[in-house]
Amino acid sequence: MAVKNIMIVGVGGQGTLLTSRILGGLTIAGGYDVKLSEVHGMAQRGGSVVTFVRYGDKVAEPIVEEGQADVLIAFERLEALRYAHFLKKDGALIVNDWRIDPMPVVIGNAEYPDHIIEDLEKEYKVYKVDATEESRKLGNPRVFNLIVLGIAAQHMDFTKEQWYEVIEKTVPPKTIEINKKAFEVGFNL
């Protein structure tokens, strides 16, 4: 199998690292060679966080180069815009339609861009979801990342049962059921 490249981007505290662990566990369970890497923009909540998951028969390095991501999972609009250039021409951009103002916007030194998703749709295949609102409907706004991951699963060759098995091994035991429900919501969108 050719190497598949997935990027997960978000803001500190949104679960990008947990999501990369789930994807890494899934691909290892599938028998693939896997490389993971993570980049933290700031050492606190609110900073940009990027994780790379590369899997296939043989993976040489963990970093996804620009223009090579098969799937880009963005937990926030501005992070989607910031990293969209990493997508392949036929790649899938999955975006949580959510806004988190970065510090320059908060202190008034910059403005948050308007029409981010509409602008991205002009150039990329975008799948948007208000996963934060969907997770609130489930009673736990912290599981929005599993909703987004459920959408991403539609662009990967693993069964729901394989996903559930890895979710059960990765998330805290008391949150397994809500995380599986969140994944199911995203998978069915």
N, CA and C atoms as an extended XYZ file, in Angstrom:
567
Properties=species:S:1:pos:R:3:atomname:S:1:resname:S:1:resid:I:1 pbc="F F F"
N         0.847       -1.182        0.000 N   MET     1
C         0.000        0.000        0.000 CA  MET     1
C         0.891        1.243        0.000 C   MET     1
N         0.522        2.202       -0.823 N   ALA     2
C         1.224        3.489       -0.836 CA  ALA     2
C         1.000        4.194        0.498 C   ALA     2
N         1.902        5.048        0.875 N   VAL     3
C         1.799        5.780        2.134 CA  VAL     3
C         0.629        6.753        2.070 C   VAL     3
N        -0.170        6.748        3.122 N   LYS     4
C        -1.283        7.689        3.296 CA  LYS     4
C        -0.872        8.718        4.332 C   LYS     4
N        -1.225        9.965        4.068 N   ASN     5
C        -0.833       11.065        4.928 CA  ASN     5
C        -2.047       11.779        5.500 C   ASN     5
N        -2.081       11.886        6.822 N   ILE     6
C        -3.177       12.572        7.497 CA  ILE     6
C        -2.576       13.628        8.410 C   ILE     6
N        -3.183       14.804        8.383 N   MET     7
C        -2.809       15.874        9.307 CA  MET     7
C        -4.008       16.212       10.170 C   MET     7
N        -3.735       16.483       11.437 N   ILE     8
C        -4.764       16.933       12.356 CA  ILE     8
C        -4.284       18.275       12.901 C   ILE     8
N        -5.090       19.303       12.732 N   VAL     9
C        -4.695       20.633       13.182 CA  VAL     9
C        -5.779       21.211       14.072 C   VAL     9
N        -5.347       21.958       15.063 N   GLY    10
C        -6.299       22.574       15.968 CA  GLY    10
C        -5.595       23.503       16.913 C   GLY    10
N        -6.284       23.796       17.984 N   VAL    11
C        -5.796       24.682       19.009 CA  VAL    11
C        -5.580       23.839       20.257 C   VAL    11
N        -4.540       24.171       21.017 N   GLY    12
C        -4.242       23.415       22.224 CA  GLY    12
C        -5.474       23.188       23.083 C   GLY    12
N        -5.669       21.955       23.515 N   GLY    13
C        -6.809       21.602       24.351 CA  GLY    13
C        -7.990       21.027       23.588 C   GLY    13
N        -7.894       20.975       22.242 N   GLN    14
C        -9.012       20.468       21.449 CA  GLN    14
C        -8.959       18.962       21.205 C   GLN    14
N        -7.894       18.311       21.576 N   GLY    15
C        -7.836       16.860       21.404 CA  GLY    15
C        -7.101       16.391       20.167 C   GLY    15
N        -6.241       17.217       19.601 N   THR    16
C        -5.494       16.785       18.415 CA  THR    16
C        -4.573       15.618       18.747 C   THR    16
N        -3.954       15.635       19.907 N   LEU    17
C        -3.033       14.551       20.269 CA  LEU    17
C        -3.789       13.246       20.513 C   LEU    17
N        -4.921       13.310       21.195 N   LEU    18
C        -5.739       12.113       21.389 CA  LEU    18
C        -6.190       11.557       20.041 C   LEU    18
N        -6.605       12.433       19.155 N   THR    19
C        -7.058       12.001       17.833 CA  THR    19
C        -5.928       11.320       17.073 C   THR    19
N        -4.718       11.844       17.157 N   SER    20
C        -3.588       11.201       16.463 CA  SER    20
C        -3.272        9.848       17.088 C   SER    20
N        -3.441        9.722       18.394 N   ARG    21
C        -3.218        8.413       19.033 CA  ARG    21
C        -4.254        7.392       18.564 C   ARG    21
N        -5.504        7.835       18.409 N   ILE    22
C        -6.538        6.920       17.906 CA  ILE    22
C        -6.184        6.484       16.482 C   ILE    22
N        -5.822        7.442       15.628 N   LEU    23
C        -5.453        7.093       14.248 CA  LEU    23
C        -4.224        6.204       14.206 C   LEU    23
N        -3.232        6.500       15.028 N   GLY    24
C        -2.032        5.668       15.083 CA  GLY    24
C        -2.358        4.251       15.523 C   GLY    24
N        -3.177        4.127       16.557 N   GLY    25
C        -3.580        2.797       17.034 CA  GLY    25
C        -4.366        2.029       15.988 C   GLY    25
N        -5.213        2.728       15.267 N   LEU    26
C        -6.012        2.102       14.215 CA  LEU    26
C        -5.121        1.542       13.106 C   LEU    26
N        -4.174        2.340       12.669 N   THR    27
C        -3.325        1.906       11.558 CA  THR    27
C        -2.364        0.800       11.986 C   THR    27
N        -1.893        0.841       13.225 N   ILE    28
C        -1.058       -0.261       13.732 CA  ILE    28
C        -1.880       -1.539       13.787 C   ILE    28
N        -3.109       -1.455       14.312 N   ALA    29
C        -3.993       -2.622       14.379 CA  ALA    29
C        -4.283       -3.165       12.979 C   ALA    29
N        -4.261       -2.277       11.973 N   GLY    30
C        -4.481       -2.696       10.595 CA  GLY    30
C        -3.253       -3.338        9.958 C   GLY    30
N        -2.144       -3.385       10.707 N   GLY    31
C        -0.942       -4.045       10.221 CA  GLY    31
C        -0.010       -3.155        9.415 C   GLY    31
N        -0.181       -1.853        9.504 N   TYR    32
C         0.642       -0.939        8.719 CA  TYR    32
C         1.840       -0.426        9.522 C   TYR    32
N         2.855       -0.021        8.788 N   ASP    33
C         3.958        0.731        9.371 CA  ASP    33
C         3.414        2.144        9.587 C   ASP    33
N         3.647        2.723       10.763 N   VAL    34
C         3.047        4.010       11.118 CA  VAL    34
C         4.114        4.920       11.719 C   VAL    34
N         4.050        6.188       11.342 N   LYS    35
C         4.891        7.209       11.955 CA  LYS    35
C         3.988        8.354       12.391 C   LYS    35
N         4.178        8.817       13.623 N   LEU    36
C         3.429        9.943       14.174 CA  LEU    36
C         4.408       11.045       14.544 C   LEU    36
N         3.965       12.269       14.410 N   SER    37
C         4.760       13.408       14.837 CA  SER    37
C         3.808       14.511       15.255 C   SER    37
N         4.254       15.328       16.189 N   GLU    38
C         3.405       16.432       16.645 CA  GLU    38
C         4.229       17.690       16.800 C   GLU    38
N         3.576       18.813       16.523 N   VAL    39
C         4.214       20.120       16.646 CA  VAL    39
C         3.300       21.001       17.481 C   VAL    39
N         3.827       21.568       18.539 N   HIS    40
C         3.062       22.471       19.386 CA  HIS    40
C         3.498       23.900       19.102 C   HIS    40
N         2.541       24.766       18.788 N   GLY    41
C         2.865       26.158       18.528 CA  GLY    41
C         3.142       26.935       19.801 C   GLY    41
N         2.468       26.585       20.871 N   MET    42
C         2.686       27.231       22.171 CA  MET    42
C         2.568       26.147       23.228 C   MET    42
N         3.237       26.336       24.324 N   ALA    43
C         3.210       25.330       25.385 CA  ALA    43
C         2.042       25.562       26.340 C   ALA    43
N         0.914       25.982       25.816 N   GLN    44
C        -0.262       26.206       26.647 CA  GLN    44
C        -1.517       26.062       25.796 C   GLN    44
N        -2.639       25.969       26.456 N   ARG    45
C        -3.899       25.916       25.716 CA  ARG    45
C        -4.033       27.185       24.887 C   ARG    45
N        -4.542       27.021       23.673 N   GLY    46
C        -4.752       28.168       22.807 CA  GLY    46
C        -3.755       28.267       21.677 C   GLY    46
N        -2.635       27.588       21.767 N   GLY    47
C        -1.640       27.625       20.703 CA  GLY    47
C        -1.965       26.610       19.621 C   GLY    47
N        -1.435       26.839       18.437 N   SER    48
C        -1.649       25.943       17.306 CA  SER    48
C        -0.956       24.602       17.557 C   SER    48
N        -1.662       23.514       17.271 N   VAL    49
C        -1.104       22.170       17.422 CA  VAL    49
C        -1.337       21.419       16.109 C   VAL    49
N        -0.275       20.788       15.610 N   VAL    50
C        -0.340       20.019       14.369 CA  VAL    50
C         0.190       18.622       14.656 C   VAL    50
N        -0.541       17.605       14.214 N   THR    51
C        -0.025       16.245       14.305 CA  THR    51
C        -0.081       15.612       12.921 C   THR    51
N         0.886       14.759       12.670 N   PHE    52
C         0.984       14.045       11.402 CA  PHE    52
C         0.846       12.556       11.678 C   PHE    52
N         0.065       11.876       10.865 N   VAL    53
C        -0.047       10.426       10.924 CA  VAL    53
C         0.205        9.926        9.512 C   VAL    53
N         1.254        9.121        9.353 N   ARG    54
C         1.592        8.552        8.046 CA  ARG    54
C         1.600        7.035        8.195 C   ARG    54
N         0.919        6.343        7.279 N   TYR    55
C         0.885        4.891        7.378 CA  TYR    55
C         0.905        4.271        5.988 C   TYR    55
N         1.395        3.041        5.934 N   GLY    56
C         1.479        2.301        4.684 CA  GLY    56
C         2.349        1.079        4.888 C   GLY    56
N         2.778        0.457        3.784 N   ASP    57
C         3.641       -0.727        3.902 CA  ASP    57
C         4.978       -0.369        4.535 C   ASP    57
N         5.547        0.763        4.140 N   LYS    58
C         6.830        1.210        4.704 CA  LYS    58
C         6.830        2.737        4.716 C   LYS    58
N         6.955        3.319        5.907 N   VAL    59
C         6.962        4.769        6.060 CA  VAL    59
C         8.356        5.184        6.525 C   VAL    59
N         8.981        6.074        5.765 N   ALA    60
C        10.353        6.471        6.064 CA  ALA    60
C        10.439        7.586        7.101 C   ALA    60
N         9.535        8.541        7.053 N   GLU    61
C         9.627        9.688        7.957 CA  GLU    61
C         8.240       10.112        8.417 C   GLU    61
N         8.155       10.832        9.550 N   PRO    62
C         6.845       11.161       10.123 CA  PRO    62
C         6.210       12.452        9.619 C   PRO    62
N         6.940       13.294        8.930 N   ILE    63
C         6.428       14.611        8.564 CA  ILE    63
C         5.744       14.579        7.200 C   ILE    63
N         4.583       15.194        7.109 N   VAL    64
C         3.848       15.334        5.852 CA  VAL    64
C         4.330       16.619        5.175 C   VAL    64
N         4.736       16.499        3.933 N   GLU    65
C         5.203       17.672        3.172 CA  GLU    65
C         4.009       18.432        2.596 C   GLU    65
N         4.231       19.700        2.265 N   GLU    66
C         3.184       20.511        1.643 CA  GLU    66
C         2.697       19.841        0.366 C   GLU    66
N         1.378       19.858        0.166 N   GLY    67
C         0.777       19.280       -1.021 CA  GLY    67
C         0.673       17.764       -1.004 C   GLY    67
N         0.887       17.122        0.151 N   GLN    68
C         0.911       15.664        0.217 CA  GLN    68
C        -0.131       15.030        1.140 C   GLN    68
N        -0.900       15.814        1.865 N   ALA    69
C        -1.876       15.241        2.798 CA  ALA    69
C        -3.094       14.714        2.043 C   ALA    69
N        -3.433       13.476        2.316 N   ASP    70
C        -4.647       12.879        1.755 CA  ASP    70
C        -5.882       13.403        2.477 C   ASP    70
N        -5.746       13.588        3.786 N   VAL    71
C        -6.843       14.085        4.621 CA  VAL    71
C        -6.262       15.111        5.589 C   VAL    71
N        -6.929       16.253        5.683 N   LEU    72
C        -6.593       17.274        6.675 CA  LEU    72
C        -7.805       17.442        7.566 C   LEU    72
N        -7.633       17.138        8.838 N   ILE    73
C        -8.696       17.268        9.832 CA  ILE    73
C        -8.418       18.551       10.612 C   ILE    73
N        -9.341       19.497       10.545 N   ALA    74
C        -9.161       20.783       11.226 CA  ALA    74
C       -10.259       20.957       12.265 C   ALA    74
N        -9.851       21.167       13.498 N   PHE    75
C       -10.808       21.342       14.587 CA  PHE    75
C       -11.269       22.784       14.748 C   PHE    75
N       -10.768       23.688       13.900 N   GLU    76
C       -11.107       25.099       13.996 CA  GLU    76
C       -10.877       25.720       12.623 C   GLU    76
N       -11.718       26.688       12.234 N   ARG    77
C       -11.674       27.295       10.887 CA  ARG    77
C       -10.323       27.900       10.516 C   ARG    77
N        -9.775       28.738       11.369 N   LEU    78
C        -8.530       29.428       11.038 CA  LEU    78
C        -7.374       28.441       10.885 C   LEU    78
N        -7.387       27.379       11.674 N   GLU    79
C        -6.351       26.341       11.539 CA  GLU    79
C        -6.491       25.624       10.194 C   GLU    79
N        -7.719       25.451        9.726 N   ALA    80
C        -7.933       24.867        8.395 CA  ALA    80
C        -7.307       25.741        7.327 C   ALA    80
N        -7.541       27.035        7.418 N   LEU    81
C        -6.979       27.982        6.460 CA  LEU    81
C        -5.451       27.989        6.523 C   LEU    81
N        -4.927       27.972        7.714 N   ARG    82
C        -3.478       28.033        7.922 CA  ARG    82
C        -2.747       26.841        7.299 C   ARG    82
N        -3.364       25.665        7.291 N   TYR    83
C        -2.672       24.450        6.852 CA  TYR    83
C        -3.235       23.814        5.578 C   TYR    83
N        -4.193       24.439        4.938 N   ALA    84
C        -4.823       23.858        3.744 CA  ALA    84
C        -3.823       23.563        2.631 C   ALA    84
N        -2.762       24.330        2.529 N   HIS    85
C        -1.780       24.117        1.461 CA  HIS    85
C        -1.043       22.776        1.587 C   HIS    85
N        -1.242       22.063        2.675 N   PHE    86
C        -0.645       20.740        2.826 CA  PHE    86
C        -1.448       19.659        2.091 C   PHE    86
N        -2.674       19.968        1.692 N   LEU    87
C        -3.533       18.981        1.028 CA  LEU    87
C        -3.080       18.682       -0.396 C   LEU    87
N        -3.282       17.411       -0.791 N   LYS    88
C        -3.143       17.033       -2.196 CA  LYS    88
C        -4.294       17.665       -2.958 C   LYS    88
N        -4.173       17.727       -4.273 N   LYS    89
C        -5.260       18.308       -5.083 CA  LYS    89
C        -6.590       17.596       -4.853 C   LYS    89
N        -6.560       16.279       -4.695 N   ASP    90
C        -7.801       15.522       -4.496 CA  ASP    90
C        -8.013       15.146       -3.029 C   ASP    90
N        -7.309       15.809       -2.117 N   GLY    91
C        -7.431       15.512       -0.695 CA  GLY    91
C        -8.734       16.013       -0.105 C   GLY    91
N        -9.061       15.502        1.063 N   ALA    92
C       -10.285       15.878        1.772 CA  ALA    92
C        -9.942       16.776        2.951 C   ALA    92
N       -10.610       17.915        3.041 N   LEU    93
C       -10.445       18.851        4.147 CA  LEU    93
C       -11.703       18.778        4.996 C   LEU    93
N       -11.561       18.289        6.211 N   ILE    94
C       -12.693       18.126        7.114 CA  ILE    94
C       -12.557       19.187        8.200 C   ILE    94
N       -13.547       20.078        8.285 N   VAL    95
C       -13.437       21.254        9.143 CA  VAL    95
C       -14.574       21.307       10.155 C   VAL    95
N       -14.199       21.461       11.419 N   ASN    96
C       -15.173       21.803       12.447 CA  ASN    96
C       -15.435       23.303       12.294 C   ASN    96
N       -16.657       23.661       11.973 N   ASP    97
C       -17.037       25.059       11.746 CA  ASP    97
C       -17.127       25.774       13.094 C   ASP    97
N       -15.973       26.063       13.654 N   TRP    98
C       -15.883       26.652       14.976 CA  TRP    98
C       -14.807       27.716       14.970 C   TRP    98
N       -15.000       28.744       15.744 N   ARG    99
C       -14.053       29.860       15.802 CA  ARG    99
C       -13.452       29.974       17.197 C   ARG    99
N       -12.124       30.017       17.242 N   ILE   100
C       -11.396       30.315       18.469 CA  ILE   100
C       -10.435       31.443       18.127 C   ILE   100
N       -10.639       32.587       18.726 N   ASP   101
C        -9.795       33.734       18.420 CA  ASP   101
C        -8.381       33.539       18.948 C   ASP   101
N        -7.375       33.692       18.066 N   PRO   102
C        -5.986       33.644       18.536 CA  PRO   102
C        -5.652       34.930       19.296 C   PRO   102
N        -4.574       34.908       20.041 N   MET   103
C        -4.223       36.045       20.897 CA  MET   103
C        -4.151       37.373       20.150 C   MET   103
N        -3.579       37.472       18.935 N   PRO   104
C        -3.571       38.779       18.259 CA  PRO   104
C        -4.976       39.345       18.018 C   PRO   104
N        -5.954       38.473       17.800 N   VAL   105
C        -7.344       38.921       17.633 CA  VAL   105
C        -7.910       39.349       18.984 C   VAL   105
N        -7.629       38.564       20.009 N   VAL   106
C        -8.140       38.862       21.348 CA  VAL   106
C        -7.674       40.232       21.830 C   VAL   106
N        -6.416       40.574       21.576 N   ILE   107
C        -5.886       41.849       22.077 CA  ILE   107
C        -6.090       43.006       21.103 C   ILE   107
N        -6.732       42.728       19.961 N   GLY   108
C        -7.081       43.786       19.023 CA  GLY   108
C        -6.018       44.136       17.991 C   GLY   108
N        -4.976       43.325       17.865 N   ASN   109
C        -3.921       43.603       16.885 CA  ASN   109
C        -4.187       42.974       15.513 C   ASN   109
N        -5.216       42.169       15.410 N   ALA   110
C        -5.550       41.523       14.134 CA  ALA   110
C        -7.047       41.248       14.116 C   ALA   110
N        -7.557       40.967       12.921 N   GLU   111
C        -8.960       40.600       12.777 CA  GLU   111
C        -9.058       39.155       12.324 C   GLU   111
N       -10.049       38.474       12.824 N   TYR   112
C       -10.307       37.099       12.409 CA  TYR   112
C       -10.882       37.162       10.996 C   TYR   112
N       -10.337       36.407       10.045 N   PRO   113
C       -10.824       36.495        8.661 CA  PRO   113
C       -12.284       36.048        8.514 C   PRO   113
N       -12.996       36.715        7.627 N   ASP   114
C       -14.371       36.340        7.299 CA  ASP   114
C       -14.360       35.293        6.197 C   ASP   114
N       -15.410       34.521        6.092 N   HIS   115
C       -15.666       33.613        4.968 CA  HIS   115
C       -14.563       32.577        4.750 C   HIS   115
N       -13.976       32.078        5.821 N   ILE   116
C       -12.869       31.121        5.684 CA  ILE   116
C       -13.311       29.871        4.936 C   ILE   116
N       -14.396       29.269        5.378 N   ILE   117
C       -14.813       28.009        4.758 CA  ILE   117
C       -15.225       28.230        3.311 C   ILE   117
N       -15.945       29.296        3.037 N   GLU   118
C       -16.339       29.584        1.660 CA  GLU   118
C       -15.111       29.763        0.768 C   GLU   118
N       -14.085       30.441        1.262 N   ASP   119
C       -12.858       30.624        0.494 CA  ASP   119
C       -12.137       29.296        0.277 C   ASP   119
N       -12.118       28.446        1.291 N   LEU   120
C       -11.472       27.133        1.149 CA  LEU   120
C       -12.217       26.262        0.135 C   LEU   120
N       -13.545       26.369        0.113 N   GLU   121
C       -14.348       25.559       -0.811 CA  GLU   121
C       -14.072       25.895       -2.269 C   GLU   121
N       -13.530       27.068       -2.539 N   LYS   122
C       -13.190       27.439       -3.916 CA  LYS   122
C       -12.019       26.632       -4.448 C   LYS   122
N       -11.184       26.132       -3.551 N   GLU   123
C        -9.968       25.445       -3.974 CA  GLU   123
C        -9.884       23.979       -3.537 C   GLU   123
N       -10.624       23.605       -2.498 N   TYR   124
C       -10.491       22.272       -1.915 CA  TYR   124
C       -11.848       21.579       -1.782 C   TYR   124
N       -11.787       20.265       -1.617 N   LYS   125
C       -12.975       19.468       -1.319 CA  LYS   125
C       -13.168       19.545        0.197 C   LYS   125
N       -14.142       20.345        0.638 N   VAL   126
C       -14.340       20.641        2.046 CA  VAL   126
C       -15.578       19.930        2.574 C   VAL   126
N       -15.414       19.299        3.720 N   TYR   127
C       -16.522       18.695        4.452 CA  TYR   127
C       -16.600       19.448        5.770 C   TYR   127
N       -17.639       20.262        5.926 N   LYS   128
C       -17.739       21.052        7.155 CA  LYS   128
C       -18.843       20.507        8.039 C   LYS   128
N       -18.621       20.691        9.326 N   VAL   129
C       -19.596       20.256       10.317 CA  VAL   129
C       -19.454       21.162       11.536 C   VAL   129
N       -20.567       21.462       12.160 N   ASP   130
C       -20.505       22.143       13.447 CA  ASP   130
C       -20.473       21.042       14.506 C   ASP   130
N       -19.302       20.412       14.613 N   ALA   131
C       -19.133       19.280       15.520 CA  ALA   131
C       -19.275       19.705       16.974 C   ALA   131
N       -18.955       20.949       17.259 N   THR   132
C       -19.092       21.434       18.627 CA  THR   132
C       -20.567       21.442       19.025 C   THR   132
N       -21.425       21.925       18.139 N   GLU   133
C       -22.864       21.922       18.422 CA  GLU   133
C       -23.406       20.494       18.476 C   GLU   133
N       -22.975       19.651       17.553 N   GLU   134
C       -23.429       18.251       17.554 CA  GLU   134
C       -23.037       17.544       18.852 C   GLU   134
N       -21.837       17.841       19.355 N   SER   135
C       -21.395       17.204       20.602 CA  SER   135
C       -22.195       17.722       21.803 C   SER   135
N       -22.607       18.980       21.746 N   ARG   136
C       -23.462       19.515       22.818 CA  ARG   136
C       -24.796       18.774       22.853 C   ARG   136
N       -25.320       18.439       21.676 N   LYS   137
C       -26.575       17.681       21.609 CA  LYS   137
C       -26.427       16.319       22.275 C   LYS   137
N       -25.209       15.773       22.233 N   LEU   138
C       -24.941       14.490       22.890 CA  LEU   138
C       -24.741       14.648       24.397 C   LEU   138
N       -24.633       15.911       24.847 N   GLY   139
C       -24.456       16.166       26.268 CA  GLY   139
C       -23.014       16.304       26.713 C   GLY   139
N       -22.065       16.306       25.773 N   ASN   140
C       -20.656       16.435       26.141 CA  ASN   140
C       -19.900       17.173       25.035 C   ASN   140
N       -19.718       18.492       25.179 N   PRO   141
C       -19.057       19.270       24.118 CA  PRO   141
C       -17.596       18.897       23.890 C   PRO   141
N       -17.010       18.105       24.775 N   ARG   142
C       -15.604       17.731       24.619 CA  ARG   142
C       -15.393       16.615       23.592 C   ARG   142
N       -16.454       15.961       23.127 N   VAL   143
C       -16.281       14.844       22.189 CA  VAL   143
C       -16.439       15.267       20.731 C   VAL   143
N       -16.388       16.578       20.471 N   PHE   144
C       -16.535       17.047       19.091 CA  PHE   144
C       -15.462       16.454       18.180 C   PHE   144
N       -14.261       16.202       18.721 N   ASN   145
C       -13.188       15.664       17.885 CA  ASN   145
C       -13.529       14.275       17.348 C   ASN   145
N       -14.286       13.484       18.092 N   LEU   146
C       -14.683       12.168       17.591 CA  LEU   146
C       -15.745       12.286       16.513 C   LEU   146
N       -16.547       13.341       16.541 N   ILE   147
C       -17.502       13.581       15.454 CA  ILE   147
C       -16.732       13.886       14.172 C   ILE   147
N       -15.750       14.764       14.279 N   VAL   148
C       -14.925       15.091       13.109 CA  VAL   148
C       -14.182       13.848       12.631 C   VAL   148
N       -13.681       13.047       13.549 N   LEU   149
C       -12.983       11.815       13.186 CA  LEU   149
C       -13.922       10.829       12.484 C   LEU   149
N       -15.186       10.820       12.879 N   GLY   150
C       -16.170        9.965       12.208 CA  GLY   150
C       -16.334       10.334       10.741 C   GLY   150
N       -16.279       11.625       10.444 N   ILE   151
C       -16.336       12.060        9.043 CA  ILE   151
C       -15.063       11.632        8.319 C   ILE   151
N       -13.920       11.809        8.965 N   ALA   152
C       -12.644       11.401        8.357 CA  ALA   152
C       -12.617        9.905        8.071 C   ALA   152
N       -13.261        9.126        8.923 N   ALA   153
C       -13.278        7.667        8.744 CA  ALA   153
C       -13.891        7.262        7.412 C   ALA   153
N       -14.761        8.103        6.871 N   GLN   154
C       -15.379        7.810        5.583 CA  GLN   154
C       -14.369        7.886        4.436 C   GLN   154
N       -13.191        8.451        4.714 N   HIS   155
C       -12.138        8.604        3.701 CA  HIS   155
C       -10.971        7.658        3.961 C   HIS   155
N       -11.213        6.648        4.793 N   MET   156
C       -10.178        5.676        5.129 CA  MET   156
C       -10.760        4.276        5.003 C   MET   156
N        -9.881        3.310        4.836 N   ASP   157
C       -10.321        1.929        4.587 CA  ASP   157
C       -10.299        1.057        5.840 C   ASP   157
N       -11.035        1.467        6.861 N   PHE   158
C       -11.155        0.682        8.082 CA  PHE   158
C       -12.634        0.557        8.414 C   PHE   158
N       -13.002       -0.548        9.034 N   THR   159
C       -14.402       -0.758        9.407 CA  THR   159
C       -14.731        0.004       10.687 C   THR   159
N       -16.030        0.226       10.907 N   LYS   160
C       -16.456        0.868       12.143 CA  LYS   160
C       -16.027        0.040       13.352 C   LYS   160
N       -16.072       -1.265       13.208 N   GLU   161
C       -15.678       -2.138       14.318 CA  GLU   161
C       -14.208       -1.932       14.676 C   GLU   161
N       -13.351       -1.761       13.674 N   GLN   162
C       -11.935       -1.493       13.943 CA  GLN   162
C       -11.780       -0.158       14.669 C   GLN   162
N       -12.526        0.840       14.227 N   TRP   163
C       -12.472        2.138       14.898 CA  TRP   163
C       -12.902        2.005       16.356 C   TRP   163
N       -14.029        1.319       16.586 N   TYR   164
C       -14.541        1.190       17.950 CA  TYR   164
C       -13.545        0.469       18.852 C   TYR   164
N       -12.903       -0.547       18.336 N   GLU   165
C       -11.921       -1.297       19.121 CA  GLU   165
C       -10.782       -0.377       19.586 C   GLU   165
N       -10.305        0.467       18.692 N   VAL   166
C        -9.215        1.377       19.050 CA  VAL   166
C        -9.709        2.485       19.980 C   VAL   166
N       -10.910        2.992       19.747 N   ILE   167
C       -11.470        4.003       20.653 CA  ILE   167
C       -11.548        3.441       22.067 C   ILE   167
N       -12.018        2.200       22.194 N   GLU   168
C       -12.134        1.567       23.505 CA  GLU   168
C       -10.783        1.440       24.205 C   GLU   168
N        -9.720        1.250       23.443 N   LYS   169
C        -8.379        1.104       24.025 CA  LYS   169
C        -7.708        2.443       24.301 C   LYS   169
N        -8.210        3.530       23.710 N   THR   170
C        -7.490        4.805       23.748 CA  THR   170
C        -8.102        5.841       24.674 C   THR   170
N        -9.414        5.960       24.686 N   VAL   171
C       -10.046        6.999       25.513 CA  VAL   171
C       -10.214        6.492       26.948 C   VAL   171
N       -10.368        7.397       27.914 N   PRO   172
C       -10.591        6.963       29.296 CA  PRO   172
C       -11.832        6.075       29.395 C   PRO   172
N       -11.776        5.026       30.222 N   PRO   173
C       -12.893        4.061       30.302 CA  PRO   173
C       -14.264        4.683       30.522 C   PRO   173
N       -14.360        5.719       31.358 N   LYS   174
C       -15.675        6.290       31.635 CA  LYS   174
C       -16.243        7.091       30.467 C   LYS   174
N       -15.436        7.352       29.423 N   THR   175
C       -15.923        8.125       28.277 CA  THR   175
C       -16.047        7.298       27.000 C   THR   175
N       -15.854        6.007       27.091 N   ILE   176
C       -15.886        5.161       25.894 CA  ILE   176
C       -17.217        5.285       25.156 C   ILE   176
N       -18.316        5.134       25.855 N   GLU   177
C       -19.624        5.115       25.188 CA  GLU   177
C       -19.956        6.447       24.522 C   GLU   177
N       -19.690        7.558       25.194 N   ILE   178
C       -19.996        8.867       24.598 CA  ILE   178
C       -19.086        9.129       23.402 C   ILE   178
N       -17.839        8.690       23.473 N   ASN   179
C       -16.933        8.859       22.335 CA  ASN   179
C       -17.383        8.008       21.149 C   ASN   179
N       -17.851        6.804       21.410 N   LYS   180
C       -18.359        5.951       20.321 CA  LYS   180
C       -19.623        6.564       19.706 C   LYS   180
N       -20.499        7.144       20.535 N   LYS   181
C       -21.693        7.802       20.012 CA  LYS   181
C       -21.299        8.994       19.139 C   LYS   181
N       -20.321        9.768       19.588 N   ALA   182
C       -19.860       10.923       18.820 CA  ALA   182
C       -19.282       10.480       17.483 C   ALA   182
N       -18.472        9.440       17.498 N   PHE   183
C       -17.904        8.904       16.263 CA  PHE   183
C       -19.024        8.485       15.305 C   PHE   183
N       -20.040        7.829       15.833 N   GLU   184
C       -21.179        7.367       15.035 CA  GLU   184
C       -21.908        8.541       14.397 C   GLU   184
N       -22.090        9.627       15.146 N   VAL   185
C       -22.737       10.825       14.592 CA  VAL   185
C       -21.955       11.317       13.387 C   VAL   185
N       -20.636       11.464       13.529 N   GLY   186
C       -19.818       11.934       12.422 CA  GLY   186
C       -19.804       10.968       11.253 C   GLY   186
N       -19.755        9.701       11.551 N   PHE   187
C       -19.716        8.694       10.499 CA  PHE   187
C       -20.984        8.717        9.657 C   PHE   187
N       -22.094        9.090       10.276 N   ASN   188
C       -23.377        9.112        9.561 CA  ASN   188
C       -23.733       10.462        8.946 C   ASN   188
N       -22.865       11.454        9.095 N   LEU   189
C       -23.158       12.760        8.478 CA  LEU   189
C       -22.828       12.752        6.999 C   LEU   189
